[in-house]
Amino acid sequence: MFLINHFQLYDATGNELCITAVNVNMVDLEYFHPKTTPDVPINLALRMSVSIPGEVLHYCASSHRNDRPNIKISK
């Protein structure tokens, strides 16, 4: 599977893609953007964005921020 992160997309196209997702552990909105989370793969950010808590199985991913313990995402 080909994985591309936010920085690689920005470097290749010059476009800044911003994806939002809800962190259900911290009850907070997360922003995935080339300036804030350049190493997060786009497919992972999209899976977090379209997940529906309580409807599908989930697993915890390491947070991109040092002050956040983890992020639950759909599997």
C-alpha positions in Angstrom: 0.0 0.0 0.0 1.3 3.4 -0.9 1.3 5.9 2.0 1.7 9.6 1.6 1.9 12.0 4.5 0.8 15.7 4.6 4.3 17.1 3.9 4.8 14.9 0.9 1.5 16.0 -0.6 2.4 19.6 0.1 5.9 19.2 -1.4 4.5 17.5 -4.6 1.5 19.8 -5.2 1.9 23.0 -3.2 -1.6 22.4 -1.8 -2.2 22.4 2.0 -4.7 19.7 3.0 -6.4 20.1 6.4 -8.3 17.2 7.8 -10.2 17.4 11.1 -11.1 14.5 13.4 -12.6 14.2 16.9 -10.3 12.9 19.7 -12.9 11.1 21.8 -10.5 10.6 24.7 -9.8 14.3 25.1 -13.1 15.5 23.7 -11.3 17.8 21.4 -11.0 18.6 17.7 -7.7 17.5 16.0 -6.3 19.2 13.0 -4.1 17.3 10.6 -2.2 19.8 8.4 1.3 19.9 6.8 2.4 22.7 9.2 1.2 20.9 12.4 1.3 17.2 11.6 3.5 16.8 8.5 4.4 13.1 9.3 0.8 11.8 9.7 -0.2 9.6 6.7 -3.2 11.1 4.9 -5.1 7.8 4.9 -4.8 7.6 8.7 -6.1 11.1 9.1 -9.0 10.4 6.8 -9.9 7.2 8.7 -10.1 9.2 11.9 -12.1 11.9 10.2 -14.9 9.6 8.9 -15.1 7.2 11.9 -18.3 7.0 13.9 -17.6 6.3 17.6 -19.6 3.4 19.0 -20.5 2.1 15.5 -17.3 0.3 14.6 -14.3 -1.3 16.2 -11.5 1.0 17.2 -7.9 0.9 18.2 -5.6 3.5 19.8 -2.9 5.3 17.8 0.0 7.2 19.3 -0.8 10.9 19.4 1.0 13.4 17.2 1.2 15.8 20.1 3.3 15.1 23.2 0.6 16.4 25.5 -2.0 13.9 24.2 -2.0 10.3 25.4 -3.6 8.7 22.3 -6.3 9.0 19.6 -9.0 6.4 19.1 -9.6 5.6 15.4 -11.8 3.2 13.5 -10.5 -0.1 12.3 
